[in-house]
Amino acid sequence: DEDGDLIVSDEELEAAQASLDAGKITDEELAKIEHIHDNYPRTVVDTEGREVTFYKPVERIITREPDTCRIVVALGDGDKVVASEQSVKSCLCPTTFETFHEGCLECYNSILGGKLAELPETSTRYDIYYELMASLNPDVIITSGTTDVQDFDTKVGCPVVVAGGSGSLYDYEGGLYGQIEVIGDLLERGVEAEELIDFVESKVEMVSSVTDSMDESEKPKVYFAPRGATLGFYDPKEGRDFTRTVSDYDPLEIAGGINVAQECEGSSINVGLEQIIAWNPDYILVACSSPESKDAIDFIKTSTELESIEAVKNGDVYNCFYPYCRGSPPDRSLFNMIYMAKLLHPDQFSDLDLEKEGNEIFKAFLGVDGVFT
């Protein structure tokens, strides 16, 4: 780019060819120049409909949350991540939160080119470190929401792409597929993005092809506690725990369960114990966010307040994967769907190998074998 207009013109490409002939640049360098000449500038349309123009391939990425980082990894460009939000170290690989001595350490030690442990933290739950972000010279900041986008533009001085979408919603509009598609377009990983979407779709189809044909009378009623029950029925600090539920969780519905809260207003809601008793679910699913939170199952099963509920009377109270971690991890929810289907309909899904399915799902998103095992 001899004239500084950020575009490699035909004349500049000829000059690059002459530099190769003179031994001043390598074949690899010329190939990069040719690629920029042929493909840039190019415009990416993000999930907010914003048009963002790039003049060369993205090589240095800052992700603003674990979910966007996970998609970058899944598409094969994890080694380009130079920094991320603090929680990516706890939320990307399944390890013990903030201690990292249990869980899949092979994932933790190998993902992002083995640099996850030392990855610079450009923000926390409450603070953003703009100077640190700028010092890392990113080519792009990938974020899942519009908050602070203007500040990233002005204070960091690099393009910002919004790639939003729920990891448990299997759709393009507001869902996982739209997020994958935008990041794939940004990274010139369109083929890989299509393959990842097809992979998720194949798992959804594997379950829905069975449950879609079921009569509603064949589907059990389920109370889903996605925030767990580690502090009992209610956590006054966070305003959530066993009595916090959701009115819509696609994996549960695809798995052939009837969400007892599906008619409630709002997406994430607190309900009273009396309401849960009145719903009288056949199953209770309590999300497990750490090894210790498995004790919540015994707490619910032995609760005198809940002893009249069918799920408690029959012992049908189970753990499932925690579907959050500073976002909505798609790998965990996709496994939840398969696990819930086998749990709620054991006869129809008797052939499902949960360990095999779990390993396939985590490999698709994290690129590491044996994570679920």
VOPAGU-2260 file (C-alpha; in pm, 1 decimal, decimal comma):
REM VOPAGU-2260
SITE   aa  ch    i         X         Y         Z
SITE  ASP   A    0       0,0       0,0       0,0
SITE  GLU   A    1     247,9     258,8    -122,6
SITE  ASP   A    2       3,2     551,0    -138,5
SITE  GLY   A    3    -148,2     490,7     207,3
SITE  ASP   A    4    -509,6     452,6      91,2
SITE  LEU   A    5    -540,2     109,4     263,7
SITE  ILE   A    6    -606,0     -57,7     -71,5
SITE  VAL   A    7    -364,9    -271,2    -275,3
SITE  SER   A    8    -408,8    -147,9    -632,1
SITE  ASP   A    9    -313,6    -330,3    -952,1
SITE  GLU   A   10       0,4    -118,6    -975,0
SITE  GLU   A   11      98,0    -197,3    -616,1
SITE  LEU   A   12      44,8    -567,9    -679,5
SITE  GLU   A   13     279,6    -541,7    -978,7
SITE  ALA   A   14     533,1    -368,7    -754,3
SITE  ALA   A   15     501,8    -653,6    -504,2
SITE  GLN   A   16     565,4    -904,9    -782,6
SITE  ALA   A   17     877,7    -710,8    -876,7
SITE  SER   A   18     989,0    -716,9    -512,5
SITE  LEU   A   19     952,2   -1095,8    -512,7
SITE  ASP   A   20    1157,8   -1121,7    -832,2
SITE  ALA   A   21    1424,8    -907,9    -667,7
SITE  GLY   A   22    1429,8   -1130,1    -360,3
SITE  LYS   A   23    1297,2    -857,9    -130,5
SITE  ILE   A   24     984,2   -1044,2     -18,0
SITE  THR   A   25     889,3   -1411,9      11,7
SITE  ASP   A   26     631,6   -1616,9    -175,6
SITE  GLU   A   27     421,5   -1622,4     141,6
SITE  GLU   A   28     427,0   -1243,5     165,6
SITE  LEU   A   29     325,5   -1208,7    -198,3
SITE  ALA   A   30      38,8   -1453,5    -144,4
SITE  LYS   A   31     -90,6   -1234,1     138,8
SITE  ILE   A   32     -64,6    -922,9     -79,1
SITE  GLU   A   33    -250,7   -1098,6    -360,8
SITE  HIS   A   34    -522,2   -1208,7    -119,0
SITE  ILE   A   35    -573,0    -852,3       4,1
SITE  HIS   A   36    -577,4    -723,1    -354,8
SITE  ASP   A   37    -839,4    -977,4    -456,4
SITE  ASN   A   38   -1064,1    -965,5    -147,4
SITE  TYR   A   39   -1029,0    -629,1      27,0
SITE  PRO   A   40   -1173,4    -389,8     120,8
SITE  ARG   A   41   -1473,3    -596,8     227,1
SITE  THR   A   42   -1773,6    -512,0     440,9
SITE  VAL   A   43   -1914,9    -728,1     718,4
SITE  VAL   A   44   -2275,9    -680,4     830,4
SITE  ASP   A   45   -2304,5    -769,6    1199,1
SITE  THR   A   46   -2606,5    -897,4    1392,3
SITE  GLU   A   47   -2715,8    -538,5    1463,7
SITE  GLY   A   48   -2719,0    -457,9    1091,1
SITE  ARG   A   49   -2407,1    -240,9    1125,1
SITE  GLU   A   50   -2174,9    -233,8     822,7
SITE  VAL   A   51   -1808,4    -259,4     919,8
SITE  THR   A   52   -1535,8    -232,1     654,8
SITE  PHE   A   53   -1202,0    -414,0     674,3
SITE  TYR   A   54    -897,5    -347,6     457,5
SITE  LYS   A   55    -696,5    -657,6     540,3
SITE  PRO   A   56    -753,1    -999,2     704,0
SITE  VAL   A   57    -808,5   -1002,5    1078,7
SITE  GLU   A   58    -500,9   -1132,0    1261,9
SITE  ARG   A   59    -538,7    -987,9    1614,1
SITE  ILE   A   60    -871,8   -1035,1    1791,6
SITE  ILE   A   61   -1009,1    -915,9    2123,1
SITE  THR   A   62   -1328,9   -1094,2    2225,9
SITE  ARG   A   63   -1555,8    -934,1    2482,0
SITE  GLU   A   64   -1702,2   -1251,5    2633,6
SITE  PRO   A   65   -1657,5   -1630,4    2641,0
SITE  ASP   A   66   -1936,2   -1694,6    2388,1
SITE  THR   A   67   -1777,0   -1497,5    2104,5
SITE  CYS   A   68   -1433,9   -1636,2    2192,8
SITE  ARG   A   69   -1574,7   -1990,1    2178,1
SITE  ILE   A   70   -1704,3   -1935,0    1824,3
SITE  VAL   A   71   -1366,5   -1795,2    1710,6
SITE  VAL   A   72   -1206,1   -2112,2    1850,4
SITE  ALA   A   73   -1466,0   -2336,7    1687,8
SITE  LEU   A   74   -1398,2   -2178,9    1347,3
SITE  GLY   A   75   -1024,5   -2244,7    1377,9
SITE  ASP   A   76    -884,5   -1901,5    1465,4
SITE  GLY   A   77    -835,4   -1927,4    1841,4
SITE  ASP   A   78    -464,4   -1856,1    1803,6
SITE  LYS   A   79    -554,5   -1505,2    1682,0
SITE  VAL   A   80    -720,2   -1408,5    2010,9
SITE  VAL   A   81    -483,1   -1167,6    2188,8
SITE  ALA   A   82    -709,1   -1083,1    2486,0
SITE  SER   A   83   -1057,0   -1130,3    2624,1
SITE  GLU   A   84   -1286,4   -1069,3    2917,4
SITE  GLN   A   85   -1173,6   -1207,0    3254,6
SITE  SER   A   86   -1428,0   -1488,9    3266,6
SITE  VAL   A   87   -1308,8   -1651,8    2943,3
SITE  LYS   A   88   -1051,4   -1837,2    3154,6
SITE  SER   A   89   -1326,5   -1990,1    3365,9
SITE  CYS   A   90   -1598,9   -2033,4    3106,2
SITE  LEU   A   91   -1432,8   -2159,3    2790,0
SITE  CYS   A   92   -1314,9   -2502,0    2908,7
SITE  PRO   A   93   -1502,1   -2700,9    3173,3
SITE  THR   A   94   -1270,7   -2657,8    3472,5
SITE  THR   A   95   -1326,2   -2567,7    3835,6
SITE  PHE   A   96   -1423,6   -2201,2    3841,0
SITE  GLU   A   97   -1121,4   -1976,5    3902,7
SITE  THR   A   98    -901,5   -2252,2    4049,9
SITE  PHE   A   99    -826,0   -2467,8    3741,7
SITE  HIS   A  100    -706,4   -2783,3    3914,8
SITE  GLU   A  101   -1003,9   -3001,1    3818,2
SITE  GLY   A  102   -1188,1   -3071,1    3497,0
SITE  CYS   A  103   -1048,7   -3095,1    3144,4
SITE  LEU   A  104    -701,7   -2953,2    3193,6
SITE  GLU   A  105    -597,0   -3074,1    2847,9
SITE  CYS   A  106    -848,3   -2828,1    2708,1
SITE  TYR   A  107    -736,5   -2548,5    2939,4
SITE  ASN   A  108    -367,8   -2598,6    2858,3
SITE  SER   A  109    -401,1   -2638,6    2481,2
SITE  ILE   A  110    -680,1   -2408,9    2366,6
SITE  LEU   A  111    -592,8   -2066,5    2215,1
SITE  GLY   A  112    -254,4   -2205,0    2118,6
SITE  GLY   A  113    -182,9   -2289,7    2483,3
SITE  LYS   A  114    -198,5   -1927,3    2601,5
SITE  LEU   A  115    -532,0   -1922,7    2785,0
SITE  ALA   A  116    -374,7   -1907,3    3132,3
SITE  GLU   A  117    -167,7   -1601,0    3037,6
SITE  LEU   A  118    -427,2   -1430,4    2819,3
SITE  PRO   A  119    -453,0   -1056,8    2900,1
SITE  GLU   A  120    -782,5    -966,1    3069,0
SITE  THR   A  121    -923,7    -651,8    2909,1
SITE  SER   A  122   -1234,6    -633,8    3127,3
SITE  THR   A  123   -1409,8    -776,8    3431,1
SITE  ARG   A  124   -1775,8    -798,3    3516,9
SITE  TYR   A  125   -1762,9    -432,1    3616,4
SITE  ASP   A  126   -1460,5    -262,5    3451,4
SITE  ILE   A  127   -1317,6    -220,8    3101,3
SITE  TYR   A  128    -947,0    -148,6    3049,9
SITE  TYR   A  129    -943,1      60,8    2731,7
SITE  GLU   A  130    -573,3     150,4    2747,0
SITE  LEU   A  131    -475,1    -215,3    2769,3
SITE  MET   A  132    -700,8    -296,2    2475,2
SITE  ALA   A  133    -544,5     -20,0    2265,3
SITE  SER   A  134    -190,7    -129,1    2356,0
SITE  LEU   A  135    -257,8    -475,3    2211,7
SITE  ASN   A  136    -321,4    -328,3    1861,9
SITE  PRO   A  137    -627,3    -539,7    1779,6
SITE  ASP   A  138    -762,0    -561,6    1426,6
SITE  VAL   A  139   -1113,0    -612,1    1562,0
SITE  ILE   A  140   -1311,2    -625,3    1883,1
SITE  ILE   A  141   -1589,0    -884,8    1873,8
SITE  THR   A  142   -1872,2    -822,7    2118,7
SITE  SER   A  143   -2215,3    -976,2    2168,8
SITE  GLY   A  144   -2400,6    -653,2    2253,1
SITE  THR   A  145   -2411,8    -286,5    2160,7
SITE  THR   A  146   -2312,0    -154,5    2505,3
SITE  ASP   A  147   -1982,1      37,5    2493,1
SITE  VAL   A  148   -1944,0      -4,3    2115,3
SITE  GLN   A  149   -1899,0     369,0    2066,2
SITE  ASP   A  150   -1630,6     376,7    2337,5
SITE  PHE   A  151   -1445,3      88,9    2172,9
SITE  ASP   A  152   -1447,6     281,3    1845,0
SITE  THR   A  153   -1314,8     604,0    1993,7
SITE  LYS   A  154   -1092,9     486,8    2279,7
SITE  VAL   A  155    -937,2     177,0    2121,8
SITE  GLY   A  156    -950,5     289,9    1760,8
SITE  CYS   A  157   -1027,6     -32,8    1581,4
SITE  PRO   A  158   -1334,8    -180,8    1413,6
SITE  VAL   A  159   -1601,5    -336,8    1636,1
SITE  VAL   A  160   -1826,5    -620,1    1520,1
SITE  VAL   A  161   -2138,0    -714,5    1715,3
SITE  ALA   A  162   -2204,9   -1088,9    1702,8
SITE  GLY   A  163   -2498,8   -1140,1    1934,2
SITE  GLY   A  164   -2720,9   -1440,5    1980,8
SITE  SER   A  165   -2834,2   -1688,5    2242,5
SITE  GLY   A  166   -2637,8   -2012,9    2248,6
SITE  SER   A  167   -2954,4   -2206,0    2329,5
SITE  LEU   A  168   -3165,7   -2066,6    2044,6
SITE  TYR   A  169   -3117,1   -2257,2    1719,5
SITE  ASP   A  170   -3201,4   -1981,6    1474,9
SITE  TYR   A  171   -3038,5   -1700,5    1277,3
SITE  GLU   A  172   -3241,9   -1410,6    1417,4
SITE  GLY   A  173   -3121,6   -1360,7    1773,8
SITE  GLY   A  174   -2981,2   -1711,2    1789,9
SITE  LEU   A  175   -2665,7   -1917,0    1766,3
SITE  TYR   A  176   -2663,9   -1951,1    1387,7
SITE  GLY   A  177   -2658,9   -1576,9    1326,8
SITE  GLN   A  178   -2368,0   -1536,8    1567,2
SITE  ILE   A  179   -2169,4   -1812,0    1394,7
SITE  GLU   A  180   -2248,0   -1670,2    1050,9
SITE  VAL   A  181   -2125,8   -1317,3    1133,3
SITE  ILE   A  182   -1800,9   -1433,4    1294,4
SITE  GLY   A  183   -1744,0   -1674,2    1005,5
SITE  ASP   A  184   -1787,1   -1390,2     756,7
SITE  LEU   A  185   -1551,9   -1165,2     953,5
SITE  LEU   A  186   -1276,7   -1429,5     967,8
SITE  GLU   A  187   -1327,4   -1553,6     610,4
SITE  ARG   A  188   -1434,9   -1885,2     761,3
SITE  GLY   A  189   -1763,8   -1920,1     578,6
SITE  VAL   A  190   -1715,1   -2289,6     504,0
SITE  GLU   A  191   -1626,6   -2367,8     865,3
SITE  ALA   A  192   -1924,9   -2163,1     987,8
SITE  GLU   A  193   -2160,0   -2357,2     762,9
SITE  GLU   A  194   -2012,7   -2685,7     885,2
SITE  LEU   A  195   -2056,7   -2584,9    1250,2
SITE  ILE   A  196   -2418,8   -2482,3    1193,0
SITE  ASP   A  197   -2479,8   -2810,7    1010,1
SITE  PHE   A  198   -2327,9   -2999,6    1304,4
SITE  VAL   A  199   -2560,3   -2830,1    1553,6
SITE  GLU   A  200   -2856,5   -2882,9    1322,3
SITE  SER   A  201   -2775,9   -3254,8    1296,2
SITE  LYS   A  202   -2793,3   -3290,6    1675,9
SITE  VAL   A  203   -3118,3   -3093,1    1695,0
SITE  GLU   A  204   -3266,2   -3304,2    1415,1
SITE  MET   A  205   -3153,4   -3627,7    1585,5
SITE  VAL   A  206   -3370,3   -3538,8    1885,9
SITE  SER   A  207   -3654,0   -3340,7    1728,4
SITE  SER   A  208   -3721,6   -3610,5    1466,6
SITE  VAL   A  209   -3839,1   -3825,3    1757,3
SITE  THR   A  210   -4002,2   -3571,2    1989,6
SITE  ASP   A  211   -4187,7   -3370,0    1723,6
SITE  SER   A  212   -4412,8   -3667,1    1654,0
SITE  MET   A  213   -4501,7   -3718,6    2021,3
SITE  ASP   A  214   -4844,8   -3631,3    2150,5
SITE  GLU   A  215   -4846,3   -3365,9    2422,1
SITE  SER   A  216   -4980,0   -3626,1    2664,5
SITE  GLU   A  217   -4654,8   -3822,3    2620,9
SITE  LYS   A  218   -4440,4   -3529,5    2731,4
SITE  PRO   A  219   -4367,4   -3485,0    3103,5
SITE  LYS   A  220   -4400,1   -3152,8    3282,6
SITE  VAL   A  221   -4061,4   -3014,2    3386,3
SITE  TYR   A  222   -3952,8   -2743,9    3626,9
SITE  PHE   A  223   -3612,2   -2613,2    3519,1
SITE  ALA   A  224   -3385,8   -2434,4    3769,8
SITE  PRO   A  225   -3107,0   -2304,1    3543,7
SITE  ARG   A  226   -2940,9   -2111,9    3829,0
SITE  GLY   A  227   -2912,0   -2419,4    4049,7
SITE  ALA   A  228   -2994,0   -2440,6    4419,8
SITE  THR   A  229   -2657,0   -2395,1    4587,5
SITE  LEU   A  230   -2792,7   -2142,3    4838,2
SITE  GLY   A  231   -3126,4   -2309,2    4892,7
SITE  PHE   A  232   -3446,9   -2174,9    4750,4
SITE  TYR   A  233   -3340,7   -1813,3    4702,2
SITE  ASP   A  234   -3016,5   -1615,2    4688,0
SITE  PRO   A  235   -3088,8   -1262,3    4816,4
SITE  LYS   A  236   -2759,9   -1122,8    4684,0
SITE  GLU   A  237   -2805,2   -1225,3    4320,0
SITE  GLY   A  238   -3185,7   -1250,7    4330,4
SITE  ARG   A  239   -3181,2   -1599,2    4190,6
SITE  ASP   A  240   -3141,8   -1966,2    4274,9
SITE  PHE   A  241   -3389,5   -2256,8    4276,4
SITE  THR   A  242   -3688,3   -2024,8    4242,6
SITE  ARG   A  243   -3542,0   -1848,7    3937,1
SITE  THR   A  244   -3659,3   -2015,3    3618,0
SITE  VAL   A  245   -3704,3   -1934,5    3248,8
SITE  SER   A  246   -4014,8   -1935,6    3034,5
SITE  ASP   A  247   -3828,2   -2052,1    2725,9
SITE  TYR   A  248   -3536,2   -2292,8    2696,3
SITE  ASP   A  249   -3522,2   -2450,8    2351,4
SITE  PRO   A  250   -3314,8   -2756,1    2450,6
SITE  LEU   A  251   -3580,7   -2865,5    2702,6
SITE  GLU   A  252   -3867,1   -2821,8    2459,7
SITE  ILE   A  253   -3680,6   -2996,6    2175,3
SITE  ALA   A  254   -3602,1   -3280,5    2419,0
SITE  GLY   A  255   -3973,6   -3345,2    2460,8
SITE  GLY   A  256   -4038,1   -3175,1    2792,6
SITE  ILE   A  257   -4316,9   -2932,1    2877,0
SITE  ASN   A  258   -4173,4   -2630,1    3054,9
SITE  VAL   A  259   -4419,7   -2556,1    3335,7
SITE  ALA   A  260   -4321,7   -2187,6    3322,5
SITE  GLN   A  261   -4384,1   -2147,6    2949,5
SITE  GLU   A  262   -4689,2   -1924,8    2995,9
SITE  CYS   A  263   -4515,2   -1682,4    3232,2
SITE  GLU   A  264   -4442,8   -1327,2    3122,4
SITE  GLY   A  265   -4078,0   -1239,0    3082,1
SITE  SER   A  266   -3786,6   -1461,8    2996,9
SITE  SER   A  267   -3609,7   -1502,8    3332,4
SITE  ILE   A  268   -3838,2   -1488,4    3634,2
SITE  ASN   A  269   -3856,2   -1553,7    4006,4
SITE  VAL   A  270   -4148,7   -1765,6    4120,8
SITE  GLY   A  271   -4278,7   -1864,9    4461,3
SITE  LEU   A  272   -4252,9   -2216,7    4601,6
SITE  GLU   A  273   -4632,0   -2222,3    4604,2
SITE  GLN   A  274   -4630,8   -2176,6    4227,0
SITE  ILE   A  275   -4386,0   -2463,6    4174,8
SITE  ILE   A  276   -4602,6   -2684,3    4396,8
SITE  ALA   A  277   -4912,2   -2583,7    4198,9
SITE  TRP   A  278   -4740,5   -2666,6    3870,7
SITE  ASN   A  279   -4664,5   -3012,5    4016,6
SITE  PRO   A  280   -4389,4   -3103,6    3766,4
SITE  ASP   A  281   -4309,0   -3465,9    3681,7
SITE  TYR   A  282   -3938,1   -3381,9    3668,2
SITE  ILE   A  283   -3718,7   -3118,8    3828,2
SITE  LEU   A  284   -3390,3   -3029,3    3659,8
SITE  VAL   A  285   -3135,4   -2835,5    3861,7
SITE  ALA   A  286   -2836,2   -2690,0    3677,5
SITE  CYS   A  287   -2499,7   -2784,1    3825,3
SITE  SER   A  288   -2231,8   -2514,8    3798,9
SITE  SER   A  289   -1963,1   -2686,5    4008,4
SITE  PRO   A  290   -1890,4   -3030,7    4156,0
SITE  GLU   A  291   -2016,5   -2913,8    4493,7
SITE  SER   A  292   -2357,9   -2809,2    4363,5
SITE  LYS   A  293   -2456,7   -3173,1    4311,5
SITE  ASP   A  294   -2560,0   -3158,7    4677,4
SITE  ALA   A  295   -2852,2   -2943,3    4570,3
SITE  ILE   A  296   -3026,1   -3255,1    4441,1
SITE  ASP   A  297   -3045,7   -3406,1    4789,0
SITE  PHE   A  298   -3159,3   -3070,0    4923,7
SITE  ILE   A  299   -3454,5   -3063,8    4683,4
SITE  LYS   A  300   -3537,1   -3432,6    4726,3
SITE  THR   A  301   -3552,8   -3404,9    5105,2
SITE  SER   A  302   -3729,1   -3068,9    5122,1
SITE  THR   A  303   -4047,1   -3093,8    5329,0
SITE  GLU   A  304   -4185,1   -2788,9    5144,2
SITE  LEU   A  305   -4173,7   -2973,2    4812,3
SITE  GLU   A  306   -4267,7   -3325,2    4924,2
SITE  SER   A  307   -4611,5   -3312,0    4757,8
SITE  ILE   A  308   -4465,3   -3263,1    4409,0
SITE  GLU   A  309   -4468,5   -3569,3    4181,6
SITE  ALA   A  310   -4102,6   -3522,7    4081,7
SITE  VAL   A  311   -3996,4   -3526,0    4447,5
SITE  LYS   A  312   -4222,5   -3816,4    4542,8
SITE  ASN   A  313   -4083,3   -4025,9    4255,7
SITE  GLY   A  314   -3721,7   -3918,6    4296,9
SITE  ASP   A  315   -3716,2   -3757,9    3952,1
SITE  VAL   A  316   -3490,2   -3468,2    4048,4
SITE  TYR   A  317   -3170,8   -3446,6    3842,0
SITE  ASN   A  318   -2871,6   -3231,5    3764,2
SITE  CYS   A  319   -2804,5   -3088,1    3422,0
SITE  PHE   A  320   -2537,7   -2860,8    3277,5
SITE  TYR   A  321   -2535,9   -2498,8    3393,1
SITE  PRO   A  322   -2644,9   -2311,6    3076,7
SITE  TYR   A  323   -2471,7   -1985,1    3165,6
SITE  CYS   A  324   -2119,3   -1857,8    3217,6
SITE  ARG   A  325   -2107,7   -1483,8    3151,1
SITE  GLY   A  326   -2323,0   -1575,5    2851,9
SITE  SER   A  327   -2498,8   -1883,2    2715,9
SITE  PRO   A  328   -2241,7   -2148,2    2613,6
SITE  PRO   A  329   -2382,9   -2333,4    2311,0
SITE  ASP   A  330   -2187,0   -2652,7    2375,6
SITE  ARG   A  331   -2341,3   -2699,7    2721,3
SITE  SER   A  332   -2697,0   -2633,6    2606,7
SITE  LEU   A  333   -2660,7   -2863,5    2306,5
SITE  PHE   A  334   -2552,3   -3143,1    2539,2
SITE  ASN   A  335   -2838,3   -3056,0    2777,8
SITE  MET   A  336   -3082,5   -3114,9    2492,2
SITE  ILE   A  337   -2950,4   -3465,7    2427,8
SITE  TYR   A  338   -2921,1   -3551,1    2797,2
SITE  MET   A  339   -3273,2   -3427,0    2871,3
SITE  ALA   A  340   -3415,5   -3626,3    2580,3
SITE  LYS   A  341   -3260,2   -3949,1    2712,4
SITE  LEU   A  342   -3367,8   -3867,4    3069,1
SITE  LEU   A  343   -3729,6   -3779,0    2985,6
SITE  HIS   A  344   -3779,3   -4045,3    2717,1
SITE  PRO   A  345   -3541,6   -4334,1    2796,5
SITE  ASP   A  346   -3715,4   -4587,0    2572,0
SITE  GLN   A  347   -3708,0   -4366,7    2260,8
SITE  PHE   A  348   -3343,9   -4265,1    2313,7
SITE  SER   A  349   -3201,9   -4584,4    2460,4
SITE  ASP   A  350   -2929,1   -4601,6    2194,6
SITE  LEU   A  351   -2788,9   -4255,7    2268,2
SITE  ASP   A  352   -2435,1   -4270,3    2404,9
SITE  LEU   A  353   -2408,0   -3955,6    2618,8
SITE  GLU   A  354   -2029,0   -3976,8    2655,0
SITE  LYS   A  355   -1982,2   -4005,8    2280,3
SITE  GLU   A  356   -2225,0   -3721,9    2211,9
SITE  GLY   A  357   -2064,1   -3500,2    2475,0
SITE  ASN   A  358   -1714,9   -3553,0    2336,7
SITE  GLU   A  359   -1833,8   -3475,8    1981,7
SITE  ILE   A  360   -2005,3   -3155,0    2091,5
SITE  PHE   A  361   -1712,9   -3018,3    2290,4
SITE  LYS   A  362   -1466,1   -3108,8    2017,8
SITE  ALA   A  363   -1678,5   -2921,3    1763,4
SITE  PHE   A  364   -1666,5   -2603,8    1972,5
SITE  LEU   A  365   -1333,2   -2630,8    2153,0
SITE  GLY   A  366   -1127,0   -2842,8    1914,2
SITE  VAL   A  367   -1011,5   -3081,8    2187,7
SITE  ASP   A  368   -1076,3   -3456,7    2211,4
SITE  GLY   A  369   -1216,3   -3617,5    2524,2
SITE  VAL   A  370   -1336,5   -3300,7    2698,0
SITE  PHE   A  371   -1664,5   -3453,5    2815,3
SITE  THR   A  372   -1493,9   -3772,5    2931,7
